[in-house]
Structures are given as structure tokens and as C-alpha cells.
Amino acid sequence: MSKQARLYGRTSPRQSTTTVDVDGIPPVSDTSPGFEILDEDGPCLVIAKPAGIPTQAPPQYDSLEQRIKRFLKQRENHPGQPYLGVPHRLDRPVSGVMLFARNIRATRRLAEQFQGRTITKKYWAIVEGHLPAKNGTWVDWMRKIPGVAQAEILDQGHPDGRKAILHFRVLRQSNHWAWLEIELETGRTHQIRLQASSRGFPILGDHQYGATTPFGPPVQHKRDKWIGLHARSIAFRHPMTNTHKRKTAPLSNSWQELLDNEAS
């Protein structure tokens, strides 16, 4: 039985970075905003990740993984720490749909789907500037810079370069920004952010990659900033029943206000 969207406002908090620095990351607090369960079907848990928190972090720091584990422990009166498989991640400033698993078998099967690229994910991005084409494909060679949470474009054929491919279409073009739908053919570190920025179209709020336009609510710490990138939908095969599932994550108020204001 599938259980549809429920919002958990302040049930289990935590906040940190995905796989990186622990310096400057606040410990777990009981005042962090919550998360939304979009679907729960057997061992599959589909969550709407808020922007500004990491997917994973050490246990003493806030992260989406820790929030979910704490909620499950409370809901199920679990004597120990509940298992939660994390077959993929989203960057800290990115919001959107994420897929988790409640047992090891489901985690392995979902990981195989990600590795085999049979899972389809679509992203929405708001970028600065005016795109000359309504749709297209971007191809680059890029790498994650060693020791830094950043990526860079390399010349084709560079020994450290990995091919990065994405497809986009323009959903709306304003005087100052473009709203894109993006589908990744590859999944490189910061791929959408870097490929857009390298062409002169940085994502709103993404000062790390050259954006000048802010996005999202004001925050106390720079690490908590949002960017205009949202994992809109995910389509996958249920790891146990093999049924096809597709789930969509709603937009935040910041997204909705930006789109509504431009339309009015």
C-alpha cells in the first residue's frame, strides 16, 4: 500500500554537508525544519529534500538522512538505529525529490538502477540570462577538483576529464532569467551548475559558480543558502514488485513567488 505526501515539520532535525567539511556545520538541533514524505511503498521511501541541508553528514550533525532516521525511530519505536539506504544524493543548496530504501536488498537494486541509468530524473533550473535556443544538448569534459567541493571544465581528451552530457528545454524565458527543464545523461559532481555557468547562464543564487542574482530566503550562514535548482521528478522500477513509479516534488514558496511575479 502506497502512502502519499505527508509533511513532517519539526519531527527530526539535523544539518551539515553531504560528504565534505564538518567545520562550521551546526550540530543536531530540535528547531530545524522538517521534510515531506511524497510516497512510502514497502521498502521505498520518496522524500522531498529541502534546500540548505546536506543529504548526509556525520551522525552528530544535521542532514536529511539523520532527520529521516530519527523520524522512523520515533514512529516505529525502533530499539536501535533504523536502516536507511541512500542510493543517490543532492547537493546541499538543491531541493527536490529523493529516493531512499528501508532494507539492504532494496538499496542494492535501486543502486543498480542508478548505475545502469535506468532511473529517469528531471530537474528544473532558473538561470541568469537569455538562452538563444529553446532546447539543446550540452557536452563537456569535467572533473571534481581534488580536495575542494567544486568542479571544473577541462579540454576534451584531458586525462582527468569525464564526459558530461545533459539535455535541456526552455519552459519560460523572462527579461532576466530562463526556466529550464533538464535531463542528465551523465551524473557528474555539480554537473548542471557547472555546465550552465560555463556558458554564461549561472543558476540563481549559485555564487560558487558565478551567479549575481540571489535566490531563496535570507539565511544566517552562507552554507545554508539555496540555489534555483530543483530535482522535480524521479521515475524508477520498484525494487521488489518491478512496477513503474514516478514521483514529483512540489516547488517551494521561493520558486512559486519568482514564477508568479514574472507572470503577473
C-alpha positions as CSV (number, residue, x, y, z in Angstrom):
1,M,0.0,0.0,0.0
2,S,1.4,3.4,-1.0
3,K,1.2,6.2,1.5
4,Q,1.1,9.6,-0.1
5,A,2.5,13.0,0.8
6,R,2.8,13.9,4.4
7,L,4.7,16.9,5.9
8,Y,6.8,16.5,9.0
9,G,7.5,20.0,10.2
10,R,9.7,19.6,13.2
11,T,10.0,16.0,14.0
12,S,13.6,15.2,13.5
13,P,16.2,17.8,12.8
14,R,19.8,17.8,11.7
15,Q,22.0,20.0,9.4
16,S,25.5,19.6,7.7
17,T,27.3,18.8,4.4
18,T,26.9,16.0,2.1
19,T,30.3,14.3,2.0
20,V,32.6,17.1,3.0
21,D,33.6,19.6,5.6
22,V,32.4,19.2,9.1
23,D,34.0,22.6,10.0
24,G,31.3,25.2,10.7
25,I,28.4,22.8,10.5
26,P,25.9,23.1,13.3
27,P,25.2,20.1,15.4
28,V,21.7,18.5,15.6
29,S,19.1,20.8,17.0
30,D,15.4,20.4,17.6
31,T,14.4,23.5,15.7
32,S,15.3,22.6,12.1
33,P,12.6,22.5,9.5
34,G,11.3,19.0,8.6
35,F,10.9,17.1,5.4
36,E,8.0,15.8,3.3
37,I,7.3,12.1,2.5
38,L,6.0,12.0,-1.0
39,D,5.4,8.2,-1.1
40,E,6.1,5.2,1.0
41,D,5.7,1.8,-0.7
42,G,7.2,-1.2,1.0
43,P,11.0,-0.6,1.4
44,C,10.9,2.5,-0.9
45,L,10.7,5.9,0.7
46,V,10.4,9.0,-1.6
47,I,11.2,12.3,0.1
48,A,11.1,16.0,-0.8
49,K,14.5,17.3,0.3
50,P,14.5,21.0,1.5
51,A,17.2,23.2,0.1
52,G,20.0,24.2,2.5
53,I,20.7,20.9,4.2
54,P,23.0,18.1,3.1
55,T,21.9,14.7,2.1
56,Q,24.4,13.0,4.5
57,A,26.7,14.1,7.3
58,P,28.4,12.6,10.4
59,P,25.8,11.4,12.9
60,Q,26.2,14.4,15.3
61,Y,25.4,16.9,12.5
62,D,22.2,17.8,10.8
63,S,21.4,16.1,7.5
64,L,18.3,14.8,5.6
65,E,19.5,11.2,6.3
66,Q,19.6,11.8,10.1
67,R,16.2,13.6,10.1
68,I,14.6,10.6,8.4
69,K,16.2,8.1,10.7
70,R,15.1,10.0,13.7
71,F,11.6,10.2,12.4
72,L,11.4,6.5,11.6
73,K,12.9,5.6,15.0
74,Q,10.2,7.7,16.8
75,R,7.3,6.5,14.6
76,E,8.2,2.8,14.9
77,N,9.6,2.8,18.5
78,H,12.7,1.3,17.0
79,P,15.0,-0.1,19.7
80,G,18.1,0.7,17.7
81,Q,19.0,2.9,14.7
82,P,16.7,2.1,11.7
83,Y,18.4,1.2,8.5
84,L,18.2,3.7,5.7
85,G,19.8,3.2,2.3
86,V,21.0,6.2,0.4
87,P,21.5,5.2,-3.3
88,H,21.9,8.8,-4.5
89,R,22.4,12.4,-3.3
90,L,21.5,16.0,-4.0
91,D,23.9,18.9,-3.3
92,R,23.2,20.9,-0.1
93,P,21.7,24.0,-1.8
94,V,19.5,22.0,-4.1
95,S,15.9,21.0,-3.3
96,G,13.7,18.2,-4.7
97,V,12.8,14.6,-4.9
98,M,15.0,11.8,-3.4
99,L,14.7,8.1,-3.2
100,F,15.7,6.1,-0.1
101,A,15.4,2.4,0.8
102,R,14.4,0.6,4.1
103,N,16.5,-2.5,3.6
104,I,19.8,-3.6,2.0
105,R,18.2,-5.6,-0.8
106,A,16.2,-2.7,-2.0
107,T,19.2,-0.4,-1.7
108,R,21.3,-2.6,-3.9
109,R,18.6,-3.0,-6.5
110,L,18.0,0.8,-6.6
111,A,21.7,1.4,-6.8
112,E,21.9,-0.9,-9.8
113,Q,19.2,1.1,-11.5
114,F,21.1,4.3,-10.9
115,Q,24.4,2.8,-12.1
116,G,22.6,1.4,-15.2
117,R,21.0,4.8,-15.8
118,T,17.5,3.3,-16.0
119,I,16.2,5.8,-13.4
120,T,15.0,9.0,-15.0
121,K,15.4,12.3,-13.1
122,K,14.2,15.7,-14.3
123,Y,15.5,18.9,-12.9
124,W,14.1,22.4,-13.0
125,A,16.6,25.3,-13.0
126,I,16.3,29.1,-13.1
127,V,19.4,30.5,-14.7
128,E,20.6,34.1,-15.3
129,G,20.5,35.3,-18.9
130,H,18.7,34.6,-22.2
131,L,19.2,31.3,-23.9
132,P,19.5,31.6,-27.7
133,A,17.9,28.1,-28.3
134,K,14.6,26.7,-27.0
135,N,16.2,23.3,-26.4
136,G,19.5,21.6,-26.9
137,T,22.3,19.4,-25.5
138,W,25.4,20.4,-23.7
139,V,28.5,18.2,-23.8
140,D,31.7,18.9,-21.8
141,W,34.6,17.2,-20.1
142,M,34.9,18.0,-16.5
143,R,36.3,16.8,-13.2
144,K,35.8,17.4,-9.4
145,I,38.8,19.5,-8.2
146,P,40.7,17.4,-5.7
147,G,40.2,18.4,-2.1
148,V,37.6,21.1,-3.0
149,A,33.8,20.9,-3.2
150,Q,33.9,22.3,-6.7
151,A,34.2,21.1,-10.3
152,E,35.8,22.5,-13.4
153,I,35.6,22.2,-17.2
154,L,38.6,20.6,-18.9
155,D,39.7,20.3,-22.5
156,Q,38.4,17.4,-24.5
157,G,40.8,14.4,-24.1
158,H,42.3,15.6,-20.8
159,P,43.3,12.5,-18.9
160,D,41.3,13.7,-15.8
161,G,38.2,14.7,-17.7
162,R,35.0,12.8,-17.6
163,K,32.4,13.3,-20.3
164,A,29.3,15.2,-19.1
165,I,26.1,15.3,-21.2
166,L,22.7,17.0,-20.4
167,H,19.6,17.8,-22.4
168,F,17.6,20.9,-21.7
169,R,14.4,22.7,-22.9
170,V,13.3,26.3,-22.0
171,L,10.0,26.3,-20.2
172,R,9.9,30.1,-19.9
173,Q,12.1,33.0,-20.8
174,S,11.9,36.3,-18.9
175,N,13.9,39.5,-19.4
176,H,16.4,38.4,-16.8
177,W,16.3,34.7,-16.4
178,A,15.3,31.4,-18.1
179,W,13.4,28.5,-16.5
180,L,14.8,25.2,-17.8
181,E,13.9,21.6,-17.6
182,I,17.0,19.4,-17.6
183,E,17.6,15.7,-18.0
184,L,21.0,14.3,-17.3
185,E,22.6,11.7,-19.4
186,T,25.6,11.5,-17.0
187,G,25.8,12.3,-13.3
188,R,28.9,14.3,-12.5
189,T,29.6,16.4,-9.5
190,H,27.9,19.8,-9.8
191,Q,27.2,18.9,-13.5
192,I,24.2,21.1,-14.1
193,R,25.6,24.0,-12.1
194,L,29.0,24.0,-13.9
195,Q,27.7,23.3,-17.4
196,A,25.2,26.2,-17.2
197,S,27.6,28.6,-15.6
198,S,30.4,27.8,-18.2
199,R,28.0,29.0,-20.9
200,G,27.2,32.3,-19.1
201,F,24.0,31.0,-17.5
202,P,24.7,30.5,-13.8
203,I,21.9,29.2,-11.6
204,L,20.2,31.9,-9.5
205,G,21.8,32.1,-6.1
206,D,24.8,29.9,-7.1
207,H,27.5,32.3,-6.2
208,Q,30.0,29.5,-6.2
209,Y,29.7,29.3,-9.9
210,G,29.4,33.0,-10.7
211,A,25.7,33.9,-10.1
212,T,25.0,37.5,-9.1
213,T,21.2,37.2,-8.6
214,P,20.1,35.9,-5.1
215,F,17.6,33.1,-4.6
216,G,15.6,31.9,-1.6
217,P,15.1,33.3,1.8
218,P,17.8,35.2,3.8
219,V,19.9,32.9,5.9
220,Q,22.3,33.4,8.8
221,H,25.1,31.2,7.4
222,K,26.4,31.2,3.8
223,R,26.4,27.4,3.9
224,D,22.6,27.3,4.2
225,K,21.9,29.3,1.0
226,W,19.5,28.0,-1.6
227,I,20.0,27.9,-5.4
228,G,17.5,27.8,-8.1
229,L,17.9,24.1,-8.9
230,H,15.2,21.6,-8.0
231,A,15.0,17.9,-8.6
232,R,11.5,17.9,-10.0
233,S,10.7,14.2,-10.7
234,I,12.1,10.7,-10.5
235,A,10.9,7.6,-12.3
236,F,12.1,4.1,-11.3
237,R,11.2,0.5,-11.0
238,H,10.0,-0.7,-7.6
239,P,12.9,-2.9,-6.4
240,M,10.5,-5.7,-5.2
241,T,7.4,-5.5,-7.4
242,N,9.1,-4.2,-10.6
243,T,6.2,-1.8,-11.0
244,H,7.0,1.6,-12.6
245,K,6.7,4.5,-10.3
246,R,7.1,8.3,-10.9
247,K,7.0,10.9,-8.2
248,T,7.2,14.7,-8.3
249,A,8.4,17.1,-5.7
250,P,6.4,20.4,-5.2
251,L,8.1,23.8,-5.5
252,S,9.0,25.9,-2.5
253,N,7.4,29.3,-1.9
254,S,10.6,31.0,-3.3
255,W,10.2,29.2,-6.6
256,Q,6.5,29.9,-6.8
257,E,6.8,33.6,-6.0
258,L,9.5,34.1,-8.6
259,L,7.5,32.4,-11.3
260,D,4.2,34.1,-10.3
261,N,5.8,37.5,-10.1
262,E,7.3,37.2,-13.5
263,A,4.0,36.0,-15.0
264,S,2.0,38.9,-13.4
